[in-house]
Amino acid sequence: MYIDVLLGLQWGDEGKGKVVDYIADQYDVVARFQGGPNAGHTIRINENKYVLHTIPSGVFRENILNLIGSGVVIDPITFEKELQNLDGEGISYRDRLLISKKAHLILPTHRLLDAASEAAKGKEKIGSTLKGIGPTYMDKTGRNGLRVGDIYAADFMQKYNALKEKHYGLLKQFPEVAFDLAGEEEKWFSSLDSLKSLKSVNGEYYINDALTNRKKVLAEGAQGSMLDIDYGTYPYVTSSNTISAGVCSGLGVAPSKVNEVMGIAKAYCTRVGSGPFPSEQDNETGERMRTIGREFGATTGRPRRCGWIDIPQLLYTIMLNGVTQVIITKLDVLNEFDTISVGTEYAYDGMVTTELPFDLCSTNIEVQYALYEGWLQDLSGITSFHALPPKAKSYLQSLEQQLKVRISMISTGPERSELIVK
């Protein structure tokens, strides 16, 4: 059997959690392959709203196994809070949630390093979520990180203290920041009991055995493709590979096992934090999108920057990921717009092209737009593509033609049921 992949095509916040929750019952296993508690996957079921940071979004479907893969970094404190929230809602998960022993741990000093490093950058801040993600991945590539499997080792405290001392040395180059390290350490060690209460596995063997036994696996990405460490808007990126190539390294599977790659994009575009955003509307239009779409970060609460959908940017991430189908979310946010713009080309360095430059940060780009008439109609209750207003269908059909990939689903609201399968 093969792995299907679901990931974001923009700068994150595309609505991955809702779509994973919707399609999860078609799979036996949902697996997170990268990222950490900087992710915020929001799922609304009836009147209830859930935000997951580390746990795969398939946890709300009974009989579906959920794996936190080796490419994920885990903060035990945040993880414990997530488990407590699920317990409080009466959701059964303990026999369905597994953790790879090779997943790395975020220490309190990782978060302290993150805060100190970001504070020292001043105006050059990259917009870190301050969750300790970057320093943890640095220790991972530096070959001295701590992994889930280490918490069972006899010399765990020696390893912990050695890494902590290394962090103390690094902190000397930064100004002091307010951080209750002793208090955070106390919570961290206490939260390890929650981590130990779940089954940890050799994730690479587990997922390959599942495939051998013809289980259907859905790999769930975090953040968005434009935040990929190698191919995103560097240095305003996350610290992991958010594109489909990250599935293989994050779960320990061969590329030949990947089947469908489902890419999610909003009907417009958003970004949290610093960094280039060619189609941004830093004006009344952007503010209107933010208000209607309730565009505030699920993890940080920060207001999201808003702009029109960007075809060159999407063509880039569709190419990188090998996308086989596109899912458009939050179409309903555009219900009240008389005119809708679509960024079709970039003008820079004396040429007009759909190709992104080497460095979006330093290239002066002028986005060329095409204009579409808005449908000015509420989409609530519409359950089929053919029932959509003609102008909404025309907008989607135009996107499909320009992206050269079929649109398979359209989300028209936050609820699980507000998703049109095309």
N, C-alpha and C positions, 0 to 999 in steps of 0.2 A: 504494500500500500504506500501511498505518497503523503507528503506534507503539503497542505495549503497554507499560504502566508497572507496575513492581513496587516497592512502597515499604512502609515500616513504619508501623503505625497507633498505636504507643504511644510510649515514650521511647527507642526504639532497641533493639538486641540482640534483635530478634524472630526472627532466623534467615533474613534475606534472602539471605545468601551461598549457603546450602545450596539454597534454592528456585531461585535464579537458575541455579546449576550444574545442577540437575535438569531445568529446562525449557529451558535454553539451546539444546539441539539442535533446537528447534522454530524457531529464529531464525537469521538470517544475520549480524546485528550485535547486540552487547550494548554499551550506552553508559552510562557514568556521567555524571550531569548536574549534580551539586553536591557540596559537602563536600570533604574532603581527608583527610590521614592521621590525623585523629581518628576515622575510620571503622575498624571491625575486622570484616571479614566472614570468618567461620570456615567452612571446608569440610573435611569428612572423606570421603576416598575410600579404601575398604578400610582399611588400617591407618595410612594417612597423614593427617596433619592440616595444613592450610594456613590461614594468616591473611593476607588481603589488606587493604591500607589505601587504596590509590589505584587499583590495577589492577582493571578490571571482572571480575566472577566468572565470566564466560564463557570465560576464558583456558584453562581445563582441557579444553575441548571442541575437538577438532581441526576445522579448516576454518571456525571462527567468528571473524569480525573483532571486535575490541574497541576502542572509542573512548573516550578520556578527554576529555570535553566541555569547552566554554569556561567553564562554571559551576564547574568543579573548581579547587581551589587545590593546587599541587604542591610538595612539599618534595623537591628533587633527591636529598638524602641518603637519606631514607626510601625514595624511589622506587628508587634504585640497590640498596638492600638487598633490596627485593622482587624485582627482576630477578635478583639473585645467587641468591636462594632458588629461583627457578624454574629457573635454569641448573643449580643443584646437584641438582635433582630430574629433570633431563633433559627438561624440558618445553619444547617448541618454541613460540615465541611471536613472534619478531622480525618475521615478515612478517604478523602478525595483530594487532599492538598499535599503535594510532595515537594521536597526541596533537594536540588542537586548539591551534593557534598562539595563540589568544586566552585560553587557560587561564593564570591568574596564578601567579606563583612566590612561595613562602615563603622569605624570606631569613633568615639566622641572627639578624639584629637583630629580626625579627618574633617569633621565639621568645623572645628576651631581653625584649622589650617585654611579651609575654604573661606570662612568669614574674614580672617586676617589678610589673606591674599587679595580678596576682592576689595576690601577697604583700602589696601595700599595702592590699588590701581587708580583711585580717584575718578576722574572723568573718563578714563579708559576702561571702565568696568565692562565685563562681557555679559552681565545680567545673570549671573549664577543664581540658582535657587537656594544656595547655601546649605545644601543637604549633604555635603561631603563627597559628592559623586566624583568630581575631578581628582581630588587627592587619593581616593580609593583606587581608581583606575591607574593612577600614577604608580602606586605601590604594587598593583598587579603587574604592570609591565616592568617595574623595577625589581620584581621577583622577591619581594619580602612582605607581600600582603598576607592577611589571615583569611582562611576559608571556613565554610560551615563545618567541614569535616574536622577542622582543627580544634573545635570546642570539646571534642571527645578525647583529645590527646592528653597524655600525662604531663607533657611540658607546655600545655596551653598558656599558662600564666607567664612562663618565660618568654614565649613568642610575643604575647601581648605587650609585656613590659619593654621588650627590645624594640618593638615598633613604636611604642609610645615615646621612648627616649629619642629615637630618630626624629619623630615629629617635634619634640622639644628643640632639637637642634635647628630644624627648619624654621621654627617660629621666631627665632632670634633675628631673622632678617626682616620681620614685619613689625609694625607698631602694634601695641596691645589693643585688644578688643574685649568688650564685656562678654564673658562666657563663664558660666558656673561649671567648670570641668569636674569638680568633685561630685556635684549633684548629678551631672549627666552620666558620669561613670557608674554611680550607684544604680541609676535607672537602667543603664546598659547591661550590667551584670545580672540584674534581677530579670530583665526581659529575655535573657538567654533560656530561661526555663520554658517560655512559650515556644521558642524555636525548637527546643529539645522535645517538646510534647508532640511534634509532628514527625512523620517518617522522612528521613533523609536518605537519598538513594544516589547511586552512581548514574547521574542523569543521562550520560551518553549511551550506556547500556540499556537503561530503562526505555528511552525513546526508540532506539533501534529494535529492541525486542518487541515493542508495541507495533512497529511497522512490519516486522517479520510475521507477527500474528494477525496481520491485516486490520490493524486498528486505524481509524481515521484521525489524523492529527492536524490541529490548527495552530500555527505559530503566530503569536500575538506580539506586535512591535509596540514600542513606546517612543515618545517624542515624534518627530517627523523627519522625512528624508533630507530636508534642507538643513538639518542639524547634525548630519552624519560627520564624524570626526575627519574623514578623508575627503568627502565630496560635498559637504555643506558649506555655508558661508563662513569659512574659517577666518579669524579665530572665534567668531560668535557661534559656537557649536557646542554640542554635548561631547562626552568623552568616550562614546562607543559607536559602533557601526549600526546605524538605524535602518540601513537599506537591507534588501533581501539577502545579500551576501552574509550579513550578520547572523542569519538563521543557522548556517552551517557551523560557524565557529561557536555560536552561543548555545547550541543544543548538541553539537557533536554528531552531525549528520552529513552525508555526502550531498553535493549539489544535484546529483541525479535523482535524489529523493524529493526534490521540490517540484510541485505540480502547478496549481493555480497560484498566481500572485495578485491579490486583490488590493488595489490602491485606493485610499480614501482621500477625498478633497472636499472642502466646503464649496458652496456655490459662490462664495466670495473668498477672502483670504485674511488670515490673522497671524500675528506674531507677538510673543511675549518677550520683553527685555530688549537689549540693545542689538544692533546689527542691521545690515542692509535689508530693505524691503521695497523693491522697485515700484510696486503698484499701490503703496500705502496712500491712504487718503487722510492726511492729518488736517482735517477740516470738518465742516458740519456733516458731510456725507459719512466720514469715518465714525464720527460720534453717534450718528443715527444707527449705523450698523451695530456699534457696541451696545447701545441701549436696547435695541430690538432683540439682538442675539444674546444678550446678557453675557457679554464677552469679558469675563474675569477669570483668571487662572484658577483651576480646580485645586492646585497644590499651593500656590503662593497668594492667590487672591488679587494679584496685580491686574490692572486693566490691560486688555489686549489691544495692540495696535491693529487697525482694520483697513482693508483696501479691497480693490476689485480682484477677481480671479485673474491669474497670470498664466497664459498659454505657454510662453517659452519656458517658464519655470516648471510647469507640469510636464512638458515634453521631456525635459531634462531628467526629472525623477522617474518618469515612466520608462525611459531608456535605461537608467541605472538599475532599476528594480526588475526589469523584464515583466512589466505589468500586463496581465491578461484580461483584466476587467477593472473598470473604475466605478466607485460608489460615490455619489454626490450627496452631501449632507447639508442640512440647514437651508434648503431651498426656500422654506417659508419665511426666512428673515428678509428676503427680497420682495415679499408680497406688496409692500407699500411704496415701492420705488417706481416713479413714472418712467425713468430711463435707467437702464442697466448697462454698465460698461464692461468690456472684456479686453484685457491686455493681450494683443495679438502678436506684437513684434517689439524688439528693442532697437533703438537707434543709439549707436555709440561708435567712436573712432571712425566717423565718416561713413558708416555702413548701417544698413537696416537688416536685421537678422533675427532668427528665433534661437540662435545659439548663445548660451551664457558666456560671459567673459571669464578669463582666468580668475579675476578677483572682483567680485561684486562690491566689495568694501571700498575700493579705490577707483572704480570706473564710473564715470558720470553717464548715467543711463537715462534716456527719455523713452518712456513706454508709449507705444502707438496703440490707440484704443479703437474698437468697433463698438457701436451703440446699438442697443436692442430696446424695443418697447417693453415696458413692464406689463404684467398681467393684472395687477391691482385687484387681486381676488384672494380670499382666504382659502388655503389648501386643506383645512381641517376636514377629516372624514373621507378624503380621496384615497382610494386603495388601489387604483390601477393607473398605469401610464396614460392610457387612452382617455381617462376622465380628467386629466389635467387641463387647465386652460390652454388654448391653442398657442398663446404667446410663451407660456412656460415650456410647452413641448418644443416650440421652435428654438428657444434658448438652449435647451438640453441637447437637441439634435445638432445644433451648431457646434456645441462643445465637443460632442462625440466625433463629428467630422474633423475638427481641428486636432483633436488628441489622437485620432486614428486607433482608438481602442473603444470597445463597446462599453456603454454605461449599463451596469446590471441592476443597480438599486438606487433609489432616491429617497432620502429622508426628508419628511415634511413636518417634523416636530420632535420633541425630546422623548416621547414615550416609546416603549418597546414596539407598540403596535403601529406607530406612525412611520412605516417604512414600506415603500412601493418596490416590489420585485418586478423588474422590467423583462 
